[in-house]
Amino acid sequence: MTLRVVFRPAARAELDGAALWYEDRRPGLGAQFITEIDRAVDLAARHPDRFPFKHREIRCVQARRFPYSIFYRVEPGQIVVLGVFHGRRDPEIWKARG
């Protein structure tokens, strides 16, 4: 069963900002970034308990090609994406969203 996916506004802004950054670097790379993040989020939605806890009830799935992690919380019938974070960002930011 695939759970519904809900993005917090801050997570959506991070995703959009990173996609624009990649697109500015090379045309088409932003779309590839979005595709990879979608793949990782879909995997989390299909197997929400598969990925490790990173802080309290917040879990993390990593993108393959890009240095990004998707932090999410499992709720009844859905996963809530709290952050789409580059590996070098301060983890205290996504922890505060939990």
N, C-alpha and C positions, 0 to 999 in steps of 0.2 A: 504494500500500500504506500502510495506517495502522499506525503503530507503537503498541505498548502504552504507556500512560502510568503512571508511578509517581511519587507525591508523597512527598518527604521529609517526615517528621513536622513539621519547622519550617514548611515551605511550607503544609502542610495547616492548621496552627494559624493562620498568617497569613491564609489564605483564609477560614477560619471566623470569625476575629475581625473581619475587615473586613466580612463579610456581616452579622454581628450588629450592628456599628456602623451600617451603612446601614439595617438593618431598624429599629433604634431611632429613626432620624431620620424614616423614613416607612415605614409598613407596605407590604410588597411590594417595596421597593427592594433589600432584601437578596437576594431571589430574582432580581431583575433583574441584580444584580451577579454572582451565581453563574452565571447564564446567559451573561453576557458573558465571564467568565473561561473557562467551558467552551468557548465558541466559539473563543477565542484558543488554548487548549490543543489543541483538536481540529485547528485549522489547523496548529499546529506539529507535531502527530503525523502529519498527512497530508503535510506538506511540511517536514520537519525542517531541511533545508539552506537553506531560503528566507530565513531570518532572520539578521541580522548577529551576528557574534561581538562580545561586549561585554568579555570578559576570558578570556584563554586559550581553552579549549574551551567556554565558556559562551555560549549564544545568548540572544536576547531577542525576545519578541513582545509588542506593546503592546495593551492593551485599547482599544477605541474610545471608549466612553462614560465610562469612569471613569479617573482618573489613576493607573492601575496597569500594571506591567509584569510579565511572567512570565519568569523566568530558568530556563533548562533546559540540560541536557547530553544529547547524543545518545550512546546506547550501543547495542551490537548488539541489534536487535529492540525497542528501547524508547527513550523519552525520560524523563529523570528531572527532575522539576520541583524546583528548588532553592529558589525563592523566589517569592512573590507580593507584590511591593513597591509601595508608594505612591511616587510620583515624588519626594517630598521626604525620603524616608528615606536614611540614610547607605549608599551603595553598598558600603562596605567589609564590611558584614554579609553580603550575598549572595556577595561575592567570596571570603570565608573559607570558604564552603560547598563551593566547587568542588573 
